[in-house]
Amino acid sequence: MSHAPLVSTLDVTGAVLLTLWAVVMWLAVGVLAFAGRGTTVRPWLRPLAIGLLALGVVGQAGHLQEHVAQAGYWIAHPNAPSWMTPWGDGLARGMGQVDPSKATLGMEILHLVGNLIFLAGLVGVALVTRDATRHPTSRKWAKMGVWMQGIHGLEHLSLTLSVAFGAQRAIGLSTWFGTLEPGAGLTTYRVWWHFVANVVGSVIFGLALYHLWREHRSAAAVPDGGGGAAGREAEREPAPLGTEVCTCGRSESPDGSPVLAGPAT
């Protein structure tokens, strides 16, 4: 007779805190999206953006290590059932209290929440780099990451909802839409599918943050005014339309510099 695994208070508390983590990040995304528009200076937006990106990095580091551990376990035990780390298993048990009758629902919710945290971090980079003229490279990587992780997030949403609504097998790209039979084949395909997706997504996230840091340093190193590139560009701007510049009667001062004559008559 099989017994359901015991669920501790720590499991439930961890699941609730992880869910709140995701909620806080998406609230911060919403604030950045609306308050960051326009030209009004809001000093508190900078620490908010830094906090959002930091939470995204920490969250994805934890998420990625889970997939790395699963891939490592598969290498050592390729024919064994799917495996999760003890902390991941505990969080999944806590998440599963939403509906204890569905054995795999907690695991699906856990990975969905992990992907929402990761996606929020990438959206944060995209919002910080809205000015593409100042952040051309980091914005390119951020947009690429948002698209890729958005698709990956939809995959996890499909897996979670299909189990929640009573499907016999989770439905998504990593299960061939529920057509793969349970066993070593399904485990292998799913473990490596999500491992590759998370590694590639993490690399894109890292590159977006790296280029954001470089572009921020470059912008800070160029002073505003005549001494910098912006000042030199301003010097080359044409005179306003309707301004007539007389070039007749040019003469030179004793030091050789050109002097405009008076207005033509």
C-alpha positions in Angstrom: 0.0 0.0 0.0 1.5 3.3 -1.1 1.5 6.3 1.2 1.6 10.0 0.2 4.8 11.7 1.2 4.6 13.7 4.4 4.3 17.5 3.9 6.0 19.6 6.5 5.3 23.1 7.6 8.7 24.1 6.1 7.6 22.7 2.7 4.5 24.8 2.7 6.2 27.9 4.0 8.9 27.6 1.3 6.3 27.2 -1.4 4.4 30.2 -0.2 7.5 32.4 0.0 8.7 31.3 -3.5 5.2 32.2 -4.8 5.4 35.6 -3.1 8.8 36.1 -4.6 7.4 35.8 -8.1 4.4 38.1 -7.2 6.8 40.8 -5.8 8.9 40.6 -9.0 5.9 41.0 -11.3 4.6 43.9 -9.2 8.0 45.5 -9.6 7.8 44.9 -13.4 4.5 46.7 -13.5 5.8 49.7 -11.6 8.8 49.9 -13.9 6.6 49.6 -17.0 4.3 52.5 -16.0 6.4 54.8 -13.8 9.4 54.6 -16.2 7.5 56.2 -19.1 8.0 59.8 -20.0 10.8 62.2 -19.0 10.0 62.7 -15.3 12.9 61.9 -13.1 12.1 59.4 -10.4 15.2 58.6 -8.3 13.6 55.5 -6.7 13.2 53.7 -10.0 16.9 52.9 -10.2 17.1 50.9 -6.9 13.8 49.3 -7.9 15.3 48.1 -11.2 18.6 47.0 -9.5 16.6 45.0 -7.0 14.4 43.4 -9.7 17.5 42.3 -11.7 19.2 41.0 -8.6 16.2 38.9 -7.6 16.1 37.6 -11.2 19.7 36.5 -11.1 19.4 34.8 -7.7 16.1 33.1 -8.7 17.5 31.8 -12.0 20.7 30.6 -10.3 18.5 28.4 -8.0 16.3 27.3 -10.9 19.2 26.5 -13.1 21.0 24.4 -10.5 17.9 22.2 -10.2 18.0 21.4 -13.9 21.8 20.9 -13.8 21.3 18.5 -10.9 18.6 16.6 -12.7 20.8 16.3 -15.8 23.7 15.1 -13.6 21.5 12.5 -12.0 20.3 11.3 -15.4 23.9 10.8 -16.5 24.5 8.6 -13.5 21.1 6.8 -13.7 19.8 7.1 -17.3 17.0 4.5 -16.8 15.8 5.7 -13.4 12.6 7.7 -12.9 12.8 11.4 -12.9 14.5 12.9 -9.8 14.6 16.3 -8.0 16.9 17.7 -5.4 15.7 17.4 -1.7 14.9 21.1 -1.6 13.2 21.0 -4.9 11.2 18.0 -3.8 10.2 19.8 -0.6 9.0 22.9 -2.5 7.1 20.6 -4.9 5.3 18.9 -2.0 4.4 22.3 -0.6 3.1 23.5 -4.0 1.1 20.3 -4.3 -1.1 21.1 -1.4 -3.1 23.1 -3.9 -4.6 19.7 -4.9 -3.0 16.7 -3.1 -5.0 14.3 -5.3 -2.7 15.1 -8.3 0.7 13.6 -7.7 2.7 15.7 -10.2 0.9 19.0 -9.9 3.3 20.4 -7.2 6.3 19.7 -9.4 4.6 21.4 -12.4 3.6 24.5 -10.3 7.2 24.7 -8.9 8.8 24.9 -12.4 6.1 27.3 -13.6 6.9 29.7 -10.7 10.6 29.3 -11.3 10.1 30.3 -14.9 7.9 33.3 -14.0 10.7 34.5 -11.8 13.2 34.1 -14.6 11.0 35.8 -17.1 10.4 38.8 -14.8 14.1 39.3 -14.6 14.4 39.3 -18.4 11.5 41.7 -18.7 13.2 43.9 -16.2 16.3 44.2 -18.4 14.0 44.9 -21.4 12.4 47.8 -19.5 15.7 49.2 -18.3 17.0 49.2 -21.9 13.9 50.9 -23.4 16.2 53.6 -24.8 17.7 51.5 -27.6 20.1 54.4 -28.6 21.8 54.1 -25.2 21.6 50.3 -24.8 21.6 48.8 -28.3 23.3 45.5 -27.6 21.8 44.8 -24.1 18.3 45.5 -25.5 18.8 43.1 -28.3 19.8 40.3 -25.9 17.0 41.2 -23.5 14.3 41.1 -26.2 15.7 37.8 -27.4 15.5 36.4 -23.9 12.0 37.7 -23.3 10.8 35.9 -26.5 12.6 32.7 -25.7 11.6 32.5 -22.1 8.1 33.7 -22.9 7.7 30.6 -25.1 9.3 28.4 -22.5 6.9 29.9 -19.9 3.9 29.0 -22.1 5.2 25.4 -22.2 5.3 25.2 -18.4 1.8 26.9 -18.2 0.5 24.2 -20.6 2.1 21.4 -18.5 0.7 22.8 -15.3 -2.9 23.5 -16.5 -3.2 20.1 -18.2 -2.3 18.3 -15.0 -4.6 20.7 -12.9 -7.5 20.0 -15.2 -7.1 16.2 -14.9 -5.1 15.1 -17.9 -3.6 11.7 -17.5 -0.3 13.1 -18.8 1.1 16.6 -18.8 0.6 18.2 -22.2 3.5 20.2 -23.7 6.4 20.2 -26.1 8.5 18.4 -23.6 6.1 15.5 -23.5 5.2 15.5 -27.2 1.8 16.8 -26.1 1.2 13.9 -23.9 1.9 11.2 -26.5 5.2 9.9 -24.9 4.6 6.9 -22.7 5.9 7.2 -19.1 9.3 5.6 -18.7 13.0 6.2 -19.4 12.3 7.7 -22.8 10.0 10.4 -21.5 12.3 11.1 -18.6 15.3 11.5 -20.9 13.6 13.8 -23.3 12.0 16.0 -20.7 15.1 16.3 -18.5 17.3 17.4 -21.4 14.7 19.6 -23.1 14.3 21.8 -20.0 18.1 21.6 -19.2 19.0 23.0 -22.6 16.2 25.6 -22.5 17.4 26.9 -19.1 21.1 26.9 -20.0 20.5 28.8 -23.2 18.1 31.2 -21.5 20.6 31.8 -18.7 23.4 32.6 -21.1 21.2 35.1 -22.9 20.3 36.7 -19.5 23.9 36.9 -18.6 24.9 38.5 -21.9 22.1 41.1 -21.6 23.3 42.0 -18.1 26.9 42.1 -19.2 26.2 44.5 -22.0 23.9 46.6 -19.8 26.8 47.0 -17.4 29.2 47.9 -20.2 26.9 50.4 -21.8 26.2 52.0 -18.5 29.9 52.4 -17.8 30.5 53.9 -21.3 27.6 56.4 -20.8 28.9 57.4 -17.4 32.4 57.9 -18.8 31.3 60.5 -21.4 30.6 63.9 -19.8 27.7 66.0 -21.0 28.6 69.2 -22.7 31.1 70.4 -25.2 33.9 68.1 -24.1 32.1 64.9 -25.0 30.7 63.3 -28.1 27.3 64.8 -27.4 28.9 68.3 -27.3 30.8 67.6 -30.5 27.6 66.5 -32.2 25.9 69.7 -31.1 28.6 71.8 -32.6 28.0 70.1 -36.0 24.2 70.8 -35.9 23.1 73.1 -38.8 21.8 76.5 -38.1 18.0 76.8 -37.6 15.9 77.1 -40.8 15.4 80.7 -41.9 18.8 81.8 -40.5 20.8 83.5 -43.2 24.6 83.2 -42.9 26.6 85.6 -45.0 29.8 84.1 -46.4 30.7 87.2 -48.5 33.5 89.4 -47.6 35.3 86.9 -45.5 38.5 88.2 -44.1 41.1 86.9 -41.7 42.2 88.3 -38.4 45.9 88.7 -37.7 46.1 85.2 -36.1 44.7 83.7 -39.3 41.2 82.8 -38.0 38.3 83.7 -40.4 36.1 86.6 -39.5 32.7 87.2 -41.0 32.1 90.5 -42.5 29.0 92.5 -41.7 25.7 91.8 -43.2 25.3 92.1 -46.9 23.5 95.2 -48.1 
